[in-house]
Every structure is written in C-alpha cells, then in structure tokens.
Amino acid sequence: MNIEYIDGIEYHEVTLRGRTKLVARDGSAINPYRRNQKVTIHYNVDGYPCFGGGIPVHLYVAHGWVSGYFEGAEVNHKDFNKDNFNADNLEWLTHSDNIKYSVKNNSKVWNESKQGIKNGRATFTEEKIKQIRKLFDSGMHISDIVKLDHPEMTTSYLYRSIHSTYRNICKRKTWKHLA
C-alpha cells in the first residue's frame, strides 16, 4: 500500500472495484490523479456516504486504515453512526458478529434508525402510510387503494407486486411504529 503525505496529512492509497482514492484516517479523500481535487460524497439508498461509483466511504477507510481484514468481513460502525467513518470507529467483523454487536450494544437505536422514512429504501412518507391505512380501515379493499394510487396499472398482473407492499402497510406488518 502506498502512503503519501499531503499538506501534513497522511493518506493511504486504496483501490476498490477499480477505483483508487487517497484516503485519510478521518475519511477525507483526494483524487490520486488530480491532487488538488477533493473527492465528493453522496448517499446511497441505504443512507451510507459514498465516493464515486457508489462505494461507501467506510470501506475505503477500513481497507486503508483498519487491520484485521479477512475474506467475507464486514465493517462495523462501533457507534452506529453511518456518517462517522473515522478509522477509530470501524472494525472488521463477520456478518453474524456485526448483527450480534448491534443487538447487544444498541438495538433500540439500531432498530429506530431503520424505521419509516429513516430507512434508506423508504418510498412512502408517514402521511401517505396514514392515508392508506385510513382508506383500508374505512372498508376499502387493498386492490382499490392500489388502483387509486396507481391508475396507470390497468391489469392485476401490473399491480401484483405492489399489492403485497400495500397489504403489509394495511395489515401493519410494515411501518409498525405508526399507530
């Protein structure tokens, strides 16, 4: 691994999926080909900060700064904060140990961070969930609610996959934290 010092900061060169970055211990990064260009961060659907190419920042930091990597390892954020990708906050664990760590040390925060609109894959708002449930509780069939929200779906084949999503909302199997 190449180590470079730029403006007094130590950077480790890390290549993941063919993309190379110079990564500091705190997760800041520089393009190795354009030294004056800092790497920008965006968020993926799971809410993780990522560099270009959709690769999470914590993976670059862990590969460059955290010892103990093994085949199949996952990066654990010790403080459960996805935005804290400092090397001191990261460790390599098995998937099983990562889950056990979350349940043992902070299951309430971990679970609440995945609820509702905080879930990176959420496509509904809390207001929409309440509206769907209100229609269902007033006696409307799930298929009619789906047709109301998606009039472009004219056959049962087209709305079959979304029907289960609405059913889980109406039956309170998802979005359980809402009354």
N, C-alpha and C positions, 0 to 999 in steps of 0.2 A: 504494500500500500504506500502510495506517495503521500508525504506530509509536506505542507508548504506553510510559510508564514507570510501573511499579507497584512500590512498595517499593524503588525504586532499580534495578530490573531492567528492561532494555529488552525489549519484546515486539513482535513483528511480527504483524499480523493476516493470517491465511492462510485462504482458503476453498478446500476441495477437495470435489468431489461434493456441493455444497450444505451442507457442514458447516464452520463457522467456528470457529477457535481463535486465541487469542493465544499465540504460541509464542516462547519464549526461545531463545537460541543453543544452550543445552545440551539442548534438547528438552522442558524442562518447559513446561507449558501451563496456561492459565486459560480458563475458560468466559467468553466476552466478554459474556454477558448476566447472569451471576452472578459478579461479580468475586472473591468470596471462595471460589469453588468451583474447586479444582484439578481438572484433567482426569485421570481414571484410565486406566491402561494395562492391556491384556490381550494375550495372544499368539495370533496366527493359526495356521493349520495348518502354515505354513512356518516357524514359530518367530520371526516378526518381531513386535516390540512394536507395538501398535496403539492408537489412540484409538478412541472410539466410532464405530461404522459400519464398523469393520474396515479403516480407512485407516492404513497404517504411519506411525509417528512420524517416521521418516527422510524421508518425502515432505513432511510439513509443514515440517520443519526446512529441507530443501533448497529448497523453494519460497520460504520466508521469508528465508533467510539465505545461500544459495549462488548465486552468479551463474553465468551460462553456460547456462541452460536453453535447449533447442531442442526442436522437435516430435519426439517419439519418443525423447527422452532417458531414460536410466535413472539411478538413484542408485547410485553405487559406494561401499561402505564401505572406505576405504583400509586399515584394519587387520583387515578380515574379521570384525569383531565386530558382530553384529546389534544387540547391546544398547548399542553406542556410537554414538548418533545425534547427537553433538555436531557442529555445523556444520563445524568444522575437520577432521573425519574423513570428510566427504562431498564428492563431486564428481559432476558430470553427465557421463555417457559414453553412447556408442551401446551397444547390446546386445553387438555384436561386440567392441568395445573393453573392455567390462566383463568378458567371458569371458577375453579375452587377458590382461588385468590379473591376473585370478585365477590363471591358469595360470602366467604368468611370475613372479609375486611370491610365491605361497604355495599352489601347487597341492596339496601334501600336506595342509596344514591345511584347505584348502577342501574337498577330497575327503573327508577323515575327518569333517568336520563334517556331512556328508550321509549317513553310514553308519548302518545299523541303526536303533536307537531314537532316535538323534540327528536322524534325518530327520523333519521335521515331519509327514510323511504316513504314517509307520510305523503299522501296525495290529497287528503281531505283536511279541512280545518275543523276545529271544535264546533263552530257554528253549523257547519254542514252536517256533522255527525248528529247533533241535536235535532236538526231539521229532519233528517232521515228517520230517526227514532220516533219523532213526534208523528210523522205520517204513518209509520208502522203501528205505533200504539193506538192510533185513531182507527185502525182497521184496514188500512190499505195493504194490499199484497206486495211482497218484495218485488215481484216482476213488474208491477205497475210503477213502483218507485224508480226502478232502474229505467223503465221506458220514459218516465217523466224527466229524469236527469239526462238521459241519452236518447233523444228522439231519433237520432241517426241510425240507431240499431233497430232494424225492422224485423229481424228474424230471431228466434230463440237461439239459433246457432251463434249469432253475432254477440249476444249478451250473456251467453252461458258462463264464460269465465269471470265476468264482473259480478254476476248474480251471487256467487259464493262470498265475494267481498261484502256485498250489501247484506247478505244473510248473516254473516258474522257480526256486522255492525248492529243489525236489528236485534239479534239474539244475545247481544252484549258479550260476545266471545272476544272481540277486539275493542279497543278504546274503553277498557273496563274502568279506568279511572274517572270517566264521566258518569254522572248519575243518569 
